[in-house]
Amino acid sequence: MIRLALKGLAGRKLRTSLTAVAIVLGVAMVSGTYVLTDSISKAFDAIFSEVYRGTDATITPKSAFDVQGGSGSVEAPFDESLLERVKALPDVAAAIGGVAGEAQLIGADGKAIVFGGAPNLGFSVDPGKPEFNSLTLEDGTWPQAGEVVVDVATASKKHLAVGRRIRVQAEGPAQTLRISGLVRFGSVSTIGGATLAGFDLATAQRLFRKTGKLDQIRVAAKDGISPARLIAEIRAILPAGTEVRSGDAQAREDARGTNDFISFLQKFLLAFGGIALFVGSFVIANSLSITIAQRMREFATLRTLGASRRQVLGSIVLEALVVGVLASVAGLFLGLGLARLLFRLFDAVGFTLPNSGLVFQSRTAVAALLVGVVVTLLASLRPALRATRVPPIAAVREGATLPAGRFARFRTLGATLLTAAGFAALVWGLFGPGLGTTEVLVSMGFGTLLIFFGVAMLSARFVPGLSGLIGWPAARIGSAAGLLARDNARRNPQRTASTAAALMIGLALVTLVATLAAGITHTFRSSVNDIFSADYAITAQNNFSPIPTAAAQAASRAPGVTAVGSVRTGEAQAFGKTITATAVDPGARDVLSLTWKEGSQQVLASLGDDGAFVDDGYADAHDLTIGSRVPLTFVTGVRRTFTVRGVFEPPTGGSPFGPVTISAAAWDARNPQPKNLYTFVKTSGGESDANAAALALALKPFPNAKAQTREAFIDNQISGLGAVLNILYVLLALSVLVSLFGIVNTLVLSVFERTREIGMLRAVGMTRRQVRRMIRHESVITALIGGVTGIALGLVLAALLIARIDFIAFSFPAGQVVIFALAAIAVGILAAIFPARRAAKLNPLEALHYE
């Protein structure tokens, strides 16, 4: 039986290859994800190892809680006098102090040089201590006072050269510096889209407004001194607000945020690999079911010759195992190419990732091969069990069909119950009380899988009706070919439903994403229109980074400006949890309009040093009303209690404020280097060319800041969502591609199955063109059944999810739905090209004698 099974596979190369494509693509996604994330992890490890090269101990500020990078909160620098005390310790061989921050290089166009969302890093450089230096000078010299070195990648992209003068913006207005040299960081081939700017210590302290301060001291021990002994010696002289770690421990601490990101990215991409494999399982099961139906007389003959049911089952499982192994191996190595494509995809949407070469670990091979083989075997079980039900008598009967299973009559009931159970699990995950994040995700994921299985099984009941409705245009336009195509689509409802199910899943998920995006966009636009009573908004060039408070001060001095209100952001702890806290200056009263449940607009201007306002959700969760006390702990460790002066109700799309908001003065007194996230400006005469020009001129010293109208502000804030959507659509396109091959496979197998029928049609006068048209119409009808079902299911799933999310309102994505429907038609047309050509080439006389 083993030899027979292998020979059978060898004799059906085309059908086997088409069946294997689904697994190849799914495994490639899994393999590519592991290769991508392992490569990113290796690159980040190399970066942090290079940063702390030659470092036995590091001294840094100590924060009261973990601070997320880019949140607007930073630890307070310490006095630089500590450096001399450290150098004087008996076991210290060398020590270096430095400062760092965000430094924007300004291009020739007067705008900040930004590559997507990558950071713009600025730091001090001390070439006198080469044992600590992670930079390699490629051209020019190290920086002196009033000079800067930049990385070679940025210099190449923006045509920067040694000796050229460039503006640099850090904490204050941009300053002009001379490029003294070009540098390369460590051994990584690319650090992503980050820009590097290095200065001598005094210049860096001036730019980052840390004169007399340091952010870090790196220490090397004398020969024979262990890091533990050095750390103990340093700890004895540390002032309050600082801490010491080993160089390796500091590298791990710095890498913790990136490790969390890599872990999230890995799970995120693996989910799409799982979707592709899930869709592929439908393709495999359907393809094997059709193949087994076509080989019924073959199996019956084997049974007549003495083969047992177990042997027939084993032969089918063996075929599936061989297909699974070969497809998984192909997908494993295809994943290497996919990893490169993913790097380019993220780069194309402005999310360039560091890369030091692709990493292929043994874990990748084991995981990818295992998941591919297991999915193939599971998908083959039902068709294999069907093959065992072939009676020996079928070997001598013309046109015999597979007998129905004993539970076939319960199929509709079972599919209905499965679908209902799926929706119940999904609803429980969304609305069940007291569920943790893991429980919610598991319940939602399990429920969604049950829904897809249930709908795929249940849709067979509706295929005849849908085929008649969707196939009506084909019957009207395509005459006899269209009528035959419509009848072929509903001839075997279960086969058509199974084929359409693969496309249904992909389009359901795409529709879900599009509906969520439409809801987010609609509610955000609505909330901005509700709150935004200013004429202009000032943000960073990339729309989301905090900007220096001096930019708002400059804008307030522009001619025609009547009111300026800024929102600062950062992190604080309240009631034992870290929250995103915000702060406003008194001018916010005139540029933002809030809906107050308790209090009034005057609250924005009268918070003082101890007042706060909260949103109604946070108030309800902590039983807060006017007069309640809210204890806040700031990043510096300072604790202060604030009195609630107002409770506001955010619009559905959210607001610029965190759960707790205090005055800008109170925030600035307790947070080093405060920054604004947004600044809103009201002008005399409203939006006008003159007012826009006045603001642009006032902000000229701050090239990383831009003034924009309300509509431009909305569009710019939403633009980031567009980039995320593009990534999601590309990743979900993989499942649609798998479903395309599923339709191709079904049509090819259908052509094999109907060879004699097609020969008969040709013999009675059907032309090759009509045969091609018939197959094409049938493909489009099948694809549209999957498209219609998928779009409807995606809308239902999106409605349930949106009902759970407070800050999104349902919005029907009419334009996207039309595009998805057209995409389904395109999938049907593409899938029919090869099967239609194959059917049209059949020789009528040979087809009539085909067995």
ChimeraX attribute file (.defattr): number of C-alpha atoms within 10 A of each C-alpha:
attribute: neighborCount
match mode: 1-to-1
recipient: residues
	/A:1	14
	/A:2	13
	/A:3	9
	/A:4	11
	/A:5	19
	/A:6	14
	/A:7	12
	/A:8	14
	/A:9	18
	/A:10	11
	/A:11	11
	/A:12	11
	/A:13	11
	/A:14	14
	/A:15	18
	/A:16	22
	/A:17	16
	/A:18	21
	/A:19	29
	/A:20	27
	/A:21	24
	/A:22	32
	/A:23	34
	/A:24	29
	/A:25	28
	/A:26	34
	/A:27	34
	/A:28	30
	/A:29	32
	/A:30	32
	/A:31	32
	/A:32	30
	/A:33	27
	/A:34	27
	/A:35	26
	/A:36	30
	/A:37	23
	/A:38	21
	/A:39	22
	/A:40	25
	/A:41	22
	/A:42	18
	/A:43	25
	/A:44	23
	/A:45	19
	/A:46	17
	/A:47	22
	/A:48	20
	/A:49	20
	/A:50	20
	/A:51	19
	/A:52	23
	/A:53	20
	/A:54	19
	/A:55	24
	/A:56	25
	/A:57	25
	/A:58	25
	/A:59	27
	/A:60	20
	/A:61	21
	/A:62	19
	/A:63	17
	/A:64	17
	/A:65	17
	/A:66	12
	/A:67	18
	/A:68	12
	/A:69	9
	/A:70	14
	/A:71	16
	/A:72	24
	/A:73	25
	/A:74	21
	/A:75	23
	/A:76	22
	/A:77	21
	/A:78	22
	/A:79	14
	/A:80	18
	/A:81	11
	/A:82	17
	/A:83	20
	/A:84	12
	/A:85	12
	/A:86	22
	/A:87	17
	/A:88	12
	/A:89	15
	/A:90	11
	/A:91	19
	/A:92	20
	/A:93	14
	/A:94	19
	/A:95	21
	/A:96	20
	/A:97	21
	/A:98	21
	/A:99	24
	/A:100	23
	/A:101	20
	/A:102	20
	/A:103	25
	/A:104	26
	/A:105	29
	/A:106	21
	/A:107	17
	/A:108	13
	/A:109	8
	/A:110	14
	/A:111	18
	/A:112	23
	/A:113	22
	/A:114	21
	/A:115	19
	/A:116	18
	/A:117	17
	/A:118	17
	/A:119	19
	/A:120	20
	/A:121	17
	/A:122	27
	/A:123	23
	/A:124	21
	/A:125	28
	/A:126	18
	/A:127	15
	/A:128	10
	/A:129	11
	/A:130	13
	/A:131	13
	/A:132	22
	/A:133	18
	/A:134	21
	/A:135	19
	/A:136	14
	/A:137	18
	/A:138	12
	/A:139	15
	/A:140	15
	/A:141	17
	/A:142	21
	/A:143	23
	/A:144	17
	/A:145	13
	/A:146	16
	/A:147	23
	/A:148	32
	/A:149	29
	/A:150	24
	/A:151	23
	/A:152	22
	/A:153	21
	/A:154	20
	/A:155	17
	/A:156	11
	/A:157	9
	/A:158	12
	/A:159	11
	/A:160	20
	/A:161	19
	/A:162	17
	/A:163	13
	/A:164	11
	/A:165	15
	/A:166	19
	/A:167	22
	/A:168	27
	/A:169	23
	/A:170	25
	/A:171	24
	/A:172	18
	/A:173	19
	/A:174	21
	/A:175	16
	/A:176	15
	/A:177	20
	/A:178	19
	/A:179	26
	/A:180	23
	/A:181	23
	/A:182	28
	/A:183	23
	/A:184	21
	/A:185	19
	/A:186	19
	/A:187	15
	/A:188	19
	/A:189	14
	/A:190	18
	/A:191	24
	/A:192	22
	/A:193	21
	/A:194	21
	/A:195	24
	/A:196	27
	/A:197	27
	/A:198	28
	/A:199	28
	/A:200	22
	/A:201	22
	/A:202	17
	/A:203	22
	/A:204	28
	/A:205	22
	/A:206	14
	/A:207	25
	/A:208	20
	/A:209	15
	/A:210	22
	/A:211	16
	/A:212	13
	/A:213	18
	/A:214	24
	/A:215	22
	/A:216	21
	/A:217	21
	/A:218	25
	/A:219	29
	/A:220	24
	/A:221	22
	/A:222	15
	/A:223	9
	/A:224	7
	/A:225	14
	/A:226	12
	/A:227	20
	/A:228	13
	/A:229	12
	/A:230	23
	/A:231	20
	/A:232	12
	/A:233	16
	/A:234	23
	/A:235	15
	/A:236	8
	/A:237	12
	/A:238	15
	/A:239	12
	/A:240	9
	/A:241	16
	/A:242	18
	/A:243	16
	/A:244	22
	/A:245	22
	/A:246	20
	/A:247	24
	/A:248	18
	/A:249	15
	/A:250	22
	/A:251	21
	/A:252	16
	/A:253	14
	/A:254	14
	/A:255	18
	/A:256	12
	/A:257	14
	/A:258	16
	/A:259	18
	/A:260	11
	/A:261	13
	/A:262	18
	/A:263	14
	/A:264	13
	/A:265	15
	/A:266	18
	/A:267	14
	/A:268	12
	/A:269	21
	/A:270	19
	/A:271	16
	/A:272	21
	/A:273	25
	/A:274	18
	/A:275	22
	/A:276	32
	/A:277	29
	/A:278	22
	/A:279	28
	/A:280	31
	/A:281	26
	/A:282	26
	/A:283	33
	/A:284	30
	/A:285	23
	/A:286	29
	/A:287	29
	/A:288	27
	/A:289	19
	/A:290	18
	/A:291	21
	/A:292	21
	/A:293	20
	/A:294	19
	/A:295	15
	/A:296	23
	/A:297	24
	/A:298	16
	/A:299	24
	/A:300	24
	/A:301	19
	/A:302	19
	/A:303	21
	/A:304	15
	/A:305	10
	/A:306	11
	/A:307	15
	/A:308	13
	/A:309	19
	/A:310	10
	/A:311	16
	/A:312	23
	/A:313	18
	/A:314	18
	/A:315	21
	/A:316	23
	/A:317	22
	/A:318	18
	/A:319	22
	/A:320	29
	/A:321	19
	/A:322	18
	/A:323	24
	/A:324	26
	/A:325	20
	/A:326	19
	/A:327	27
	/A:328	29
	/A:329	21
	/A:330	19
	/A:331	29
	/A:332	28
	/A:333	18
	/A:334	18
	/A:335	28
	/A:336	22
	/A:337	16
	/A:338	22
	/A:339	24
	/A:340	15
	/A:341	14
	/A:342	20
	/A:343	18
	/A:344	15
	/A:345	16
	/A:346	17
	/A:347	16
	/A:348	13
	/A:349	17
	/A:350	18
	/A:351	19
	/A:352	21
	/A:353	20
	/A:354	21
	/A:355	21
	/A:356	18
	/A:357	17
	/A:358	18
	/A:359	20
	/A:360	18
	/A:361	13
	/A:362	8
	/A:363	11
	/A:364	20
	/A:365	19
	/A:366	12
	/A:367	15
	/A:368	24
	/A:369	23
	/A:370	16
	/A:371	19
	/A:372	31
	/A:373	23
	/A:374	15
	/A:375	22
	/A:376	30
	/A:377	24
	/A:378	14
	/A:379	22
	/A:380	25
	/A:381	17
	/A:382	14
	/A:383	22
	/A:384	24
	/A:385	18
	/A:386	17
	/A:387	26
	/A:388	22
	/A:389	18
	/A:390	27
	/A:391	20
	/A:392	20
	/A:393	13
	/A:394	20
	/A:395	18
	/A:396	11
	/A:397	11
	/A:398	8
	/A:399	8
	/A:400	15
	/A:401	14
	/A:402	17
	/A:403	12
	/A:404	10
	/A:405	12
	/A:406	7
	/A:407	8
	/A:408	11
	/A:409	10
	/A:410	11
	/A:411	16
	/A:412	16
	/A:413	12
	/A:414	16
	/A:415	20
	/A:416	17
	/A:417	16
	/A:418	22
	/A:419	24
	/A:420	17
	/A:421	18
	/A:422	25
	/A:423	21
	/A:424	18
	/A:425	23
	/A:426	27
	/A:427	19
	/A:428	17
	/A:429	24
	/A:430	20
	/A:431	15
	/A:432	14
	/A:433	8
	/A:434	8
	/A:435	14
	/A:436	10
	/A:437	10
	/A:438	10
	/A:439	14
	/A:440	20
	/A:441	15
	/A:442	14
	/A:443	21
	/A:444	22
	/A:445	16
	/A:446	17
	/A:447	24
	/A:448	20
	/A:449	19
	/A:450	23
	/A:451	26
	/A:452	23
	/A:453	19
	/A:454	22
	/A:455	24
	/A:456	25
	/A:457	21
	/A:458	22
	/A:459	23
	/A:460	23
	/A:461	15
	/A:462	14
	/A:463	24
	/A:464	20
	/A:465	12
	/A:466	22
	/A:467	24
	/A:468	18
	/A:469	14
	/A:470	19
	/A:471	28
	/A:472	16
	/A:473	16
	/A:474	25
	/A:475	19
	/A:476	12
	/A:477	12
	/A:478	18
	/A:479	14
	/A:480	16
	/A:481	25
	/A:482	25
	/A:483	21
	/A:484	20
	/A:485	28
	/A:486	29
	/A:487	17
	/A:488	19
	/A:489	27
	/A:490	24
	/A:491	15
	/A:492	13
	/A:493	18
	/A:494	20
	/A:495	20
	/A:496	28
	/A:497	28
	/A:498	26
	/A:499	31
	/A:500	32
	/A:501	32
	/A:502	33
	/A:503	32
	/A:504	33
	/A:505	31
	/A:506	27
	/A:507	30
	/A:508	26
	/A:509	23
	/A:510	28
	/A:511	27
	/A:512	24
	/A:513	19
	/A:514	25
	/A:515	27
	/A:516	23
	/A:517	21
	/A:518	20
	/A:519	23
	/A:520	23
	/A:521	23
	/A:522	18
	/A:523	21
	/A:524	23
	/A:525	19
	/A:526	17
	/A:527	19
	/A:528	21
	/A:529	15
	/A:530	17
	/A:531	18
	/A:532	20
	/A:533	19
	/A:534	23
	/A:535	24
	/A:536	26
	/A:537	24
	/A:538	25
	/A:539	25
	/A:540	20
	/A:541	18
	/A:542	20
	/A:543	20
	/A:544	15
	/A:545	19
	/A:546	24
	/A:547	27
	/A:548	22
	/A:549	20
	/A:550	17
	/A:551	26
	/A:552	25
	/A:553	15
	/A:554	17
	/A:555	24
	/A:556	20
	/A:557	14
	/A:558	19
	/A:559	15
	/A:560	17
	/A:561	19
	/A:562	16
	/A:563	20
	/A:564	25
	/A:565	25
	/A:566	26
	/A:567	22
	/A:568	29
	/A:569	27
	/A:570	26
	/A:571	24
	/A:572	27
	/A:573	19
	/A:574	19
	/A:575	11
	/A:576	10
	/A:577	10
	/A:578	16
	/A:579	16
	/A:580	18
	/A:581	25
	/A:582	26
	/A:583	26
	/A:584	26
	/A:585	22
	/A:586	21
	/A:587	19
	/A:588	24
	/A:589	21
	/A:590	21
	/A:591	23
	/A:592	21
	/A:593	18
	/A:594	19
	/A:595	15
	/A:596	16
	/A:597	13
	/A:598	17
	/A:599	17
	/A:600	16
	/A:601	17
	/A:602	14
	/A:603	22
	/A:604	29
	/A:605	16
	/A:606	17
	/A:607	26
	/A:608	17
	/A:609	15
	/A:610	18
	/A:611	22
	/A:612	29
	/A:613	31
	/A:614	27
	/A:615	21
	/A:616	21
	/A:617	15
	/A:618	14
	/A:619	20
	/A:620	12
	/A:621	8
	/A:622	12
	/A:623	10
	/A:624	21
	/A:625	20
	/A:626	16
	/A:627	13
	/A:628	16
	/A:629	16
	/A:630	20
	/A:631	14
	/A:632	23
	/A:633	21
	/A:634	23
	/A:635	24
	/A:636	21
	/A:637	18
	/A:638	11
	/A:639	15
	/A:640	13
	/A:641	15
	/A:642	22
	/A:643	20
	/A:644	26
	/A:645	24
	/A:646	28
	/A:647	27
	/A:648	19
	/A:649	16
	/A:650	21
	/A:651	20
	/A:652	17
	/A:653	20
	/A:654	19
	/A:655	18
	/A:656	15
	/A:657	19
	/A:658	20
	/A:659	16
	/A:660	23
	/A:661	26
	/A:662	28
	/A:663	25
	/A:664	23
	/A:665	16
	/A:666	20
	/A:667	22
	/A:668	14
	/A:669	11
	/A:670	18
	/A:671	22
	/A:672	16
	/A:673	19
	/A:674	23
	/A:675	26
	/A:676	27
	/A:677	24
	/A:678	24
	/A:679	26
	/A:680	28
	/A:681	31
	/A:682	24
	/A:683	21
	/A:684	13
	/A:685	12
	/A:686	17
	/A:687	16
	/A:688	13
	/A:689	9
	/A:690	13
	/A:691	21
	/A:692	20
	/A:693	14
	/A:694	17
	/A:695	26
	/A:696	19
	/A:697	14
	/A:698	20
	/A:699	23
	/A:700	18
	/A:701	20
	/A:702	30
	/A:703	25
	/A:704	31
	/A:705	24
	/A:706	21
	/A:707	24
	/A:708	21
	/A:709	19
	/A:710	20
	/A:711	15
	/A:712	13
	/A:713	20
	/A:714	18
	/A:715	13
	/A:716	17
	/A:717	18
	/A:718	17
	/A:719	15
	/A:720	17
	/A:721	13
	/A:722	14
	/A:723	15
	/A:724	14
	/A:725	16
	/A:726	14
	/A:727	16
	/A:728	17
	/A:729	15
	/A:730	14
	/A:731	20
	/A:732	21
	/A:733	17
	/A:734	22
	/A:735	30
	/A:736	24
	/A:737	21
	/A:738	28
	/A:739	30
	/A:740	28
	/A:741	23
	/A:742	31
	/A:743	31
	/A:744	25
	/A:745	29
	/A:746	28
	/A:747	24
	/A:748	24
	/A:749	21
	/A:750	18
	/A:751	20
	/A:752	21
	/A:753	18
	/A:754	16
	/A:755	22
	/A:756	20
	/A:757	16
	/A:758	22
	/A:759	22
	/A:760	16
	/A:761	16
	/A:762	21
	/A:763	15
	/A:764	10
	/A:765	9
	/A:766	16
	/A:767	14
	/A:768	16
	/A:769	12
	/A:770	20
	/A:771	25
	/A:772	22
	/A:773	23
	/A:774	25
	/A:775	32
	/A:776	27
	/A:777	30
	/A:778	30
	/A:779	34
	/A:780	28
	/A:781	32
	/A:782	33
	/A:783	32
	/A:784	28
	/A:785	28
	/A:786	30
	/A:787	30
	/A:788	22
	/A:789	22
	/A:790	29
	/A:791	23
	/A:792	18
	/A:793	22
	/A:794	23
	/A:795	25
	/A:796	16
	/A:797	22
	/A:798	23
	/A:799	19
	/A:800	16
	/A:801	20
	/A:802	20
	/A:803	15
	/A:804	13
	/A:805	11
	/A:806	12
	/A:807	18
	/A:808	23
	/A:809	21
	/A:810	20
	/A:811	20
	/A:812	18
	/A:813	17
	/A:814	12
	/A:815	9
	/A:816	15
	/A:817	21
	/A:818	11
	/A:819	11
	/A:820	21
	/A:821	19
	/A:822	14
	/A:823	17
	/A:824	26
	/A:825	20
	/A:826	17
	/A:827	25
	/A:828	24
	/A:829	20
	/A:830	18
	/A:831	27
	/A:832	27
	/A:833	16
	/A:834	17
	/A:835	25
	/A:836	26
	/A:837	17
	/A:838	15
	/A:839	23
	/A:840	23
	/A:841	12
	/A:842	19
	/A:843	14
	/A:844	20
	/A:845	13
	/A:846	12
	/A:847	19
	/A:848	18
	/A:849	10
	/A:850	14
	/A:851	10
